[in-house]
Amino acid sequence: MNKFTRIGFILAAAGSAVGLGNIWKFPYITGEYGGGAFVIVYLLAILFIGLTIFIAETVIGQYGEANVSTSFVKMSKSKNENWKFAAFMIFAGLIILSFYSVVLGWILNYIVTSFQTLPSNSEIAGKTFTNLVSKEISSEIFYHTLIALSVAFIVLKGVKDGIEKLNLILMPLLGLILLGLLIYALTLDSFSQALSFMFVADWSKINGDALLAALGQAFFTLSVGIGTIITYSASLDKKANFFKSSVLVALVDTIIAIIAGLIIFTFLFDAGAKSAAGPGLVFISLPVIFSQWGILGHVIAISFFSALVFAGITSAVSMIEPALMFLIERYKMTRLKATIICGSFFYVFGIIAILSMSSLYGKSLTFFGKNAFDWMDFLTSSISMPLAGIVTCIFLGFYVDKQLLKDKFTKFVSVGVFNIWYALIKYIVPIAIAILLFNKLGLI
């Protein structure tokens, strides 16, 4: 198996974690729940929930040095083959990639649009986005195809020549684009307003929904629960400091989310727009703001949407790799054959997602009030990923030798740090995730 360098692993794992959730979802959720107080709750959730699971998955992968299924079996106390069922989590990645590729296609469309004419008001922007999603099927399929082919090309190159090189290029580029946008945001009077909004706590906005939203965002933004971190860390050298690497990835992921929030809220406040713009913030509110800045607005729009694509592509690649490794190792497939199978799967399901939102085929692909796109999102984010997190906690807490874990941890951290992590993974984190799962299912 090709090995990541330590910096390669950090960039690849950060590339997986840093995606549309950071630059698109985090800002609009923060806006909906009032800013500062939500950010504090989110940071606590990252520290105690997200990072705990991330470290757990890194340990499993680095120890197993194999695909998700085999790593679970190898690390269990009795090498119990029943743990191969843990491979269920890799299929969530393929389903997520199906609709994630569609969203990335929308963003490619907006990059092309940014070279031409940006919508001058929210009504035009809303109609433009609605038409793209509901009527321009051929355009959506074209951009979805471009994303699918790009992902397939990258993963065919393998861990070292494909994934690591991609992240060595795109992650610094993403950082440079965001840095440039941040520097520009600093020149605007509204930056201080954005800073205050994000870091001055208004606790009146925090309720049960906000707590669960913060927990969910922390859990999903780090790409845990889909086998990616286990798969990537299987290519991490046995002697590498997995704990420090995990902390660095979580830190990079969080910093980028905060920077994205500051940039977006600065732009919103400068235009006098609302902070609680919802999911349409990136596709409706921001293009209108950019259009008001003339040529500079087009440059910023292209830069911003390019940053979104870079972040999204690195995440997309990470979603397919666990399934590839599973097929290659368990069924002795070539990387080409595994890529064709997995690529065909998410490509076809992506087209189904596109058709389910269209005005022509939407009704035929809507079941129990949700279209296929929404079902894909619900079944992964609300069912599969939380279940994978709970399974991982139960596995390490009850089915892996504690001394083995202690020996691995104490090479890099104190016994006290290990004991805190172990208590979190065995008791606190699975309960917290279960609460999130039951709440989303309407059981509590």
Protein Blocks (a to p, Z undefined) as FASTA:
>chain_A
ZZddfklmmmmmmmmmpcfklmmmmmmmmmmnopjmmmmmmmmmmmmmmmmmmmmmmmmm
mmnopafklmmmmmpmnlpaklmmmmmmmmmmmmmmmmmmmmmmmmmmmmmmmmmcccfb
fklmmmmmmmmmmmmmmlmmmmmmmmmmmmmmmmmnommlmmmmmmmmmmmmmmmmmmmm
mmmmmmpmklmmmmmmmmmccfklpcfklmmmmmmmmmmmnopanlmmmmmmmmgcfkbc
fklmmmmmmmmmmmmmmmmmmmmmmmmmmnopafklojmlmmmmmmmmmmmnommlmmmm
mmmmmmmmmmmmmmmmmmmmmmmmmmmmmnopafklmmmmmmmmmmmmmmmmmmmmpmkl
mmmmggehiafklmmmmmmmmmmmmmmmmmmmmmmmmmccfklmmmmmmmmmcfklmmmm
mmmmmmmmmmmmmmmmmmmnopZZ
